[in-house]
Amino acid sequence: MLTTKITFALAEWIRKWRKFKDKNPSIEDCIKFTEWKLEYYKLTESDKRIIESILLYETE
């Protein structure tokens, strides 16, 4: 389950990615980051939609 702490970490990671690479990360990169942060938790489709929403919000 995505917690507030994880979603804030993802948003911060996206901002840093954009700052250093001057491009947006892919949704796959964001999913990998989130899975890495959560370790043994398998993301649901709902989690992936939330991740995609965070990516869209941070890149607009």
C-alpha positions as semicolon CSV with decimal commas, in nm:
position;residue;x (nm);y (nm);z (nm)
1;M;0,000;0,000;0,000
2;L;0,125;0,343;-0,087
3;T;0,168;0,558;0,219
4;T;0,197;0,933;0,237
5;K;0,566;0,892;0,312
6;I;0,621;0,686;-0,003
7;T;0,422;0,920;-0,226
8;F;0,616;1,222;-0,098
9;A;0,943;1,034;-0,158
10;L;0,832;0,954;-0,513
11;A;0,739;1,316;-0,583
12;E;1,077;1,435;-0,451
13;W;1,258;1,170;-0,657
14;I;1,075;1,283;-0,973
15;R;1,172;1,646;-0,908
16;K;1,537;1,549;-0,858
17;W;1,534;1,330;-1,171
18;R;1,402;1,623;-1,375
19;K;1,659;1,860;-1,228
20;F;1,960;1,639;-1,302
21;K;1,854;1,467;-1,624
22;D;1,651;1,756;-1,771
23;K;1,375;1,516;-1,877
24;N;1,086;1,330;-1,718
25;P;1,125;0,979;-1,582
26;S;0,913;0,710;-1,742
27;I;0,624;0,547;-1,560
28;E;0,836;0,229;-1,548
29;D;1,117;0,419;-1,371
30;C;0,866;0,552;-1,118
31;I;0,723;0,204;-1,057
32;K;1,074;0,062;-1,008
33;F;1,156;0,337;-0,759
34;T;0,837;0,273;-0,565
35;E;0,891;-0,104;-0,561
36;W;1,246;-0,044;-0,436
37;K;1,116;0,178;-0,154
38;L;0,846;-0,073;-0,057
39;E;1,077;-0,377;-0,085
40;Y;0,851;-0,683;-0,071
41;Y;0,513;-0,527;-0,146
42;K;0,358;-0,606;-0,486
43;L;0,199;-0,300;-0,640
44;T;-0,166;-0,321;-0,737
45;E;-0,319;-0,162;-1,046
46;S;-0,462;0,107;-0,821
47;D;-0,113;0,181;-0,684
48;K;0,020;0,211;-1,039
49;R;-0,255;0,459;-1,129
50;I;-0,163;0,667;-0,823
51;I;0,203;0,659;-0,928
52;E;0,104;0,771;-1,277
53;S;-0,101;1,057;-1,128
54;I;0,195;1,170;-0,918
55;L;0,418;1,162;-1,225
56;L;0,168;1,367;-1,426
57;Y;0,127;1,619;-1,144
58;E;0,502;1,664;-1,097
59;T;0,575;1,704;-1,467
60;E;0,312;1,961;-1,561
